[in-house]
Amino acid sequence: MATKLHTLRSLRVLSTRRYLSTTPNRASSASPTTQIFRDVPLLRQYRRSLLLSNRTVGLVPTMGALHEGHLSLVRQAAQENSDVFISIYVNPTQFGLNEDLDSYPKTWDADMAQLASLDASLASTPGAGRISAVFAPTTKAMYPTLPPDSSLPGRGSFVTITPVGSLLEGASRPVFFRGVATVCMKLFSICTPERVYFGQKDVQQTVVIRRLVRDFHLGTEVRIGATRREADGLAMSSRNVYLGARRRAVATVLSHALRRAEEQYAKGKRSRGDILWPANEHADRVAAEQEELAPGRRARFEVDYLSLADPDTMEEVEEVDEKRGAILSGAIKMMPVEEPQQGEDCGVGDGMIAVRLIDNIILKPVE
């Protein structure tokens, strides 16, 4: 009996070693330990080999154009798992028909260089996991039956999370959370991670993902990393590269407005009107100041919403329940640059692309 068990273990190890020695697909700029996967079957085989070795996987889903916010999630995942998977896929179904899918920044070489540098740092960190896989699938791999469809109601297989997915960002971008929930269901099914990692900046997305995991019994833990910010408070985002100098200087209006509302909560204010009025006043004042400038100097923006919502449902509240806290959030659209000046830094797209920025602050329960 002991000899038979030894033989079975030997075959299992041999099978795993044979797979690992023949299937790595590494980019030249990637870490030597990081495998690049473009299709599903080989990634699933690799994931099974990790499972048989009692290793854990933390998945960080991204659309590329990596910045410090993404990297902080990778570090968090490496502290809590033996292996980190990162997906890089610009998912078409979360972009509306007139949104910026075609112009969304694609920075593969820079992304891989950042991950290689981070993985080298993790190698010298006691107890840290490593970046063992990057999943960069083709659209045919992710949508094998029908081409991705961003129309409504659309043709294809979709996951919808309502009503939370139809509020705020979902109201302004009707297919967005349908696309997010659908692609995350696919990624979670393919990678079967013990934990998944998302940033707080996309706070409504985290609520949608938690609902997805709970309602479909997906068996993964949702972990949320703090929003990473620039020194002046602007939330880090892949879309910030569109801004250029002029719009970048005004883009902090949203984070500053939310801070003013947060101060009201800290002072003991609990009603919607008392909390939000300073935020609205600040946004209106900055907008008026920009309108008074000459077109060649100003950076115009539109406020989509400033919200005070329940932390679980994202529905608007009139009074904050101190035992539950609330979510302050907002969205603005930085309008295209008017009359760009010679030599002006207008950002990626030469300032012609409107830039949607979102941000939020968690109002914590009062103990």
C-alpha positions in Angstrom: 0.0 0.0 0.0 2.8 2.4 0.9 4.6 1.6 -2.4 1.4 2.3 -4.3 0.9 5.7 -2.6 4.5 6.6 -3.3 4.1 5.7 -7.0 0.9 7.9 -7.3 2.7 10.9 -5.6 5.6 10.4 -8.0 3.3 10.4 -11.0 1.6 13.5 -9.8 4.8 15.4 -9.2 6.2 14.2 -12.6 3.0 15.4 -14.4 3.2 18.8 -12.8 6.9 19.2 -13.6 6.4 18.1 -17.1 3.7 20.8 -17.6 5.8 23.5 -15.9 8.8 22.7 -18.0 7.0 22.8 -21.4 4.3 25.5 -21.2 5.8 28.8 -19.9 5.3 31.7 -22.3 7.4 34.5 -20.9 7.7 38.0 -22.2 11.3 39.2 -22.5 10.7 42.1 -20.1 8.7 39.9 -17.5 10.2 38.5 -14.4 11.8 35.1 -14.9 9.2 33.6 -12.6 6.2 35.1 -14.3 4.3 33.2 -17.0 2.2 34.9 -19.6 -1.0 33.2 -20.6 -3.2 34.2 -23.6 -5.7 31.4 -23.5 -7.8 29.6 -20.9 -6.8 25.9 -21.0 -3.1 26.4 -20.2 -3.8 28.8 -17.4 -6.3 26.3 -15.9 -3.7 23.6 -16.0 -1.2 25.8 -14.3 -3.8 26.8 -11.6 -4.5 23.2 -11.0 -0.8 22.5 -10.4 -0.7 25.2 -7.8 -3.8 23.8 -6.1 -2.2 20.4 -5.9 0.8 22.0 -4.3 -1.4 23.7 -1.7 -0.5 27.2 -3.0 -2.9 30.0 -2.8 -3.8 32.5 -5.5 -4.7 36.2 -5.2 -6.1 37.7 -8.4 -5.7 41.4 -9.3 -7.9 42.2 -12.3 -6.8 45.2 -14.4 -7.2 46.7 -17.8 -3.5 47.5 -18.0 -2.0 51.1 -18.0 -0.8 50.2 -14.5 0.0 52.8 -11.8 0.8 52.8 -8.2 -2.8 52.0 -7.2 -2.6 48.7 -9.1 0.9 47.9 -7.7 -0.3 48.4 -4.2 -3.0 45.8 -4.7 -0.3 43.4 -6.1 1.7 44.0 -2.9 -1.3 43.3 -0.8 -2.0 40.1 -2.7 1.6 39.0 -2.3 1.4 39.4 1.5 -1.7 37.2 1.7 -1.1 34.5 -1.0 1.8 32.4 -2.3 1.0 33.3 -5.9 -0.4 36.5 -7.5 -2.2 36.4 -10.8 -2.7 39.7 -12.7 -5.2 40.0 -15.5 -4.6 42.6 -18.2 -7.6 42.9 -20.5 -9.5 45.9 -21.8 -13.0 44.5 -21.6 -15.2 45.8 -24.4 -18.5 45.1 -22.8 -18.0 47.7 -20.0 -17.6 50.5 -22.5 -20.7 52.1 -24.0 -21.0 52.6 -27.7 -19.7 56.2 -27.6 -17.1 55.8 -24.8 -13.3 55.6 -25.0 -12.7 51.9 -25.7 -10.5 52.6 -28.8 -8.4 55.3 -27.1 -8.1 53.6 -23.7 -4.3 53.6 -22.9 -2.5 50.4 -23.8 1.0 50.2 -22.2 2.0 46.5 -22.3 5.8 47.0 -22.3 5.7 49.5 -19.4 3.2 47.3 -17.5 5.5 44.3 -17.7 8.5 46.3 -16.7 6.7 47.5 -13.6 5.6 44.0 -12.7 9.1 42.6 -13.2 10.6 45.3 -10.9 7.9 44.7 -8.3 8.4 40.9 -8.5 12.1 41.3 -8.0 11.3 43.3 -4.9 9.0 40.7 -3.6 11.7 38.0 -4.1 13.7 39.7 -1.4 10.7 40.2 1.0 10.5 37.5 3.6 7.2 35.6 3.4 5.9 37.4 0.4 4.3 35.6 -2.5 5.4 36.1 -6.1 3.8 37.3 -9.4 3.5 33.9 -11.0 1.1 34.6 -13.8 -0.2 37.4 -16.1 -3.4 36.5 -17.9 -3.7 38.7 -21.0 -6.4 36.9 -23.0 -7.6 37.6 -26.5 -11.2 38.8 -26.8 -12.0 35.5 -28.6 -10.8 33.7 -25.5 -13.0 35.8 -23.2 -16.1 35.8 -25.5 -15.8 32.5 -27.3 -19.4 32.3 -28.7 -20.5 35.7 -29.9 -18.5 38.9 -30.3 -18.8 41.3 -27.3 -21.9 43.5 -27.5 -22.2 46.9 -25.7 -25.7 47.6 -26.9 -28.9 47.3 -24.9 -30.3 44.7 -24.4 -27.4 43.2 -26.3 -26.7 39.7 -27.7 -24.6 37.3 -25.6 -24.3 35.9 -22.1 -24.2 38.6 -19.4 -24.3 39.0 -15.7 -26.4 41.8 -14.3 -26.4 42.9 -10.6 -29.5 45.1 -9.9 -30.5 47.5 -8.6 -27.0 48.5 -7.3 -25.6 48.3 -10.8 -28.1 50.7 -12.2 -27.4 53.5 -9.8 -24.9 56.4 -10.0 -22.2 55.1 -12.4 -24.7 52.6 -13.7 -27.2 55.4 -14.5 -24.6 57.4 -16.4 -23.0 54.3 -18.1 -25.9 51.8 -18.5 -23.7 48.8 -19.7 -20.8 49.4 -17.4 -21.6 47.2 -14.5 -23.1 44.5 -16.7 -19.7 44.4 -18.4 -17.8 44.5 -15.2 -19.8 41.7 -13.6 -19.7 39.6 -16.7 -15.9 39.8 -17.1 -15.3 39.3 -13.4 -17.5 36.2 -13.4 -15.3 34.9 -16.3 -12.0 35.8 -14.6 -13.0 34.2 -11.3 -14.2 31.1 -13.0 -10.9 30.8 -15.0 -8.5 31.6 -12.2 -10.4 30.3 -9.2 -8.5 32.6 -6.8 -8.8 32.3 -3.0 -8.9 36.1 -2.9 -9.5 39.0 -5.4 -8.3 42.5 -5.0 -9.9 45.8 -6.0 -9.3 49.4 -5.2 -11.6 51.6 -3.2 -11.5 54.3 -5.8 -14.1 52.3 -7.8 -16.2 52.0 -4.7 -19.5 51.1 -6.4 -17.6 48.4 -8.4 -16.5 46.9 -5.1 -20.2 46.8 -3.9 -21.2 45.1 -7.2 -18.4 42.5 -7.0 -19.2 41.7 -3.4 -22.8 41.1 -4.4 -21.7 39.0 -7.3 -19.5 36.8 -5.1 -22.2 36.4 -2.5 -25.2 35.8 -4.8 -23.4 33.3 -7.0 -21.5 31.5 -4.1 -18.2 32.0 -5.9 -16.0 30.9 -3.0 -13.5 33.8 -3.2 -12.8 36.5 -0.7 -13.1 40.1 -1.9 -10.3 42.3 -0.6 -10.3 46.1 -0.9 -7.2 48.3 -1.1 -7.1 52.0 -0.1 -7.3 54.6 -2.9 -3.9 55.8 -3.9 -3.6 59.5 -4.5 -1.2 62.1 -5.9 0.3 64.6 -3.5 -2.5 67.1 -4.2 -5.3 64.6 -3.6 -6.2 63.5 -7.1 -7.1 59.8 -7.1 -4.7 57.7 -9.3 -6.4 56.5 -12.4 -5.3 55.1 -15.8 -7.3 57.8 -17.4 -5.3 60.6 -15.8 -2.9 60.4 -18.7 -5.5 62.1 -20.9 -5.6 65.2 -18.7 -2.5 67.3 -19.6 -1.4 70.2 -17.5 -4.4 72.5 -17.8 -7.0 70.0 -17.0 -4.8 68.2 -14.4 -4.6 71.5 -12.4 -8.4 71.7 -12.1 -9.1 67.9 -11.8 -8.6 68.1 -8.0 -12.0 69.8 -7.7 -13.7 66.5 -7.1 -11.5 65.2 -4.3 -11.5 68.7 -2.6 -15.3 68.8 -2.8 -15.6 65.4 -1.2 -13.2 66.4 1.6 -15.4 69.4 2.4 -18.4 67.1 2.8 -16.3 64.7 4.9 -15.4 67.6 7.3 -19.1 68.2 7.8 -19.6 64.6 8.9 -16.6 64.9 11.2 -18.2 67.9 12.8 -21.3 65.8 13.7 -23.5 66.7 10.7 -25.7 63.8 9.7 -28.4 65.1 7.3 -27.8 65.0 3.5 -28.2 68.7 3.1 -25.7 69.6 5.8 -23.1 67.2 4.5 -23.3 67.8 0.8 -23.8 71.6 0.5 -20.1 72.5 1.0 -19.2 70.0 -1.7 -21.7 71.4 -4.2 -20.7 75.0 -3.3 -17.0 74.2 -4.0 -17.7 72.5 -7.3 -20.0 75.4 -8.4 -17.4 78.0 -7.4 -14.5 76.4 -9.3 -16.7 75.8 -12.3 -17.7 79.5 -12.3 -14.0 80.6 -12.0 -13.1 78.5 -15.0 -16.0 79.9 -17.1 -14.6 83.4 -16.5 -11.3 82.6 -18.0 -10.4 82.9 -21.6 -11.0 79.7 -23.7 -7.2 79.3 -24.1 -6.7 79.2 -20.4 -9.7 77.5 -18.8 -10.5 73.8 -18.1 -14.2 73.3 -18.1 -15.9 70.4 -16.4 -19.4 69.1 -15.7 -20.5 67.5 -12.4 -22.3 64.2 -13.1 -23.2 63.6 -9.4 -22.3 64.1 -5.8 -23.7 61.3 -3.8 -24.3 60.3 -0.2 -25.3 56.7 -0.2 -25.9 53.6 1.9 -22.6 51.5 2.0 -24.3 48.2 1.0 -26.9 49.3 -1.5 -25.5 52.6 -2.9 -29.0 54.1 -2.6 -29.1 57.7 -1.6 -29.8 58.5 2.1 -31.3 61.6 3.6 -29.8 60.9 7.0 -26.6 59.0 7.8 -27.1 56.1 10.2 -24.1 56.4 12.6 -24.0 52.6 13.1 -23.6 52.0 9.3 -21.8 55.1 8.0 -22.1 56.0 4.4 -20.3 56.5 1.1 -19.5 59.9 -0.3 -18.8 59.7 -4.0 -18.8 61.8 -7.1 -18.1 61.9 -10.8 -17.1 64.7 -13.1 -16.3 65.0 -16.8 -13.3 67.1 -17.8 -14.3 68.6 -21.1 -11.9 68.7 -24.1 -9.3 71.4 -24.1 -10.3 74.6 -25.8 -7.9 76.5 -28.0 -4.7 74.5 -27.1 -1.6 76.7 -27.1 1.5 76.0 -29.0 3.7 73.6 -27.0 1.0 73.0 -24.4 0.9 69.7 -22.6 -2.6 68.5 -23.5 -2.1 64.9 -22.5 -2.7 61.7 -24.4 -5.1 62.4 -27.2 -4.0 66.0 -27.5 -6.7 67.2 -25.1 -9.6 66.2 -27.5 -10.9 63.3 -25.3 -13.3 64.1 -22.5 -12.1 62.5 -19.3 -14.5 61.0 -16.7 -13.1 61.1 -13.2 -14.6 59.4 -10.1 -13.7 59.5 -6.4 -15.1 58.6 -3.1 -14.6 58.8 0.7 -15.9 56.2 3.2 -17.8 57.8 6.1 -17.0 55.3 8.9 -19.6 54.3 11.5 -19.4 56.2 14.8 -18.6 53.9 17.7 
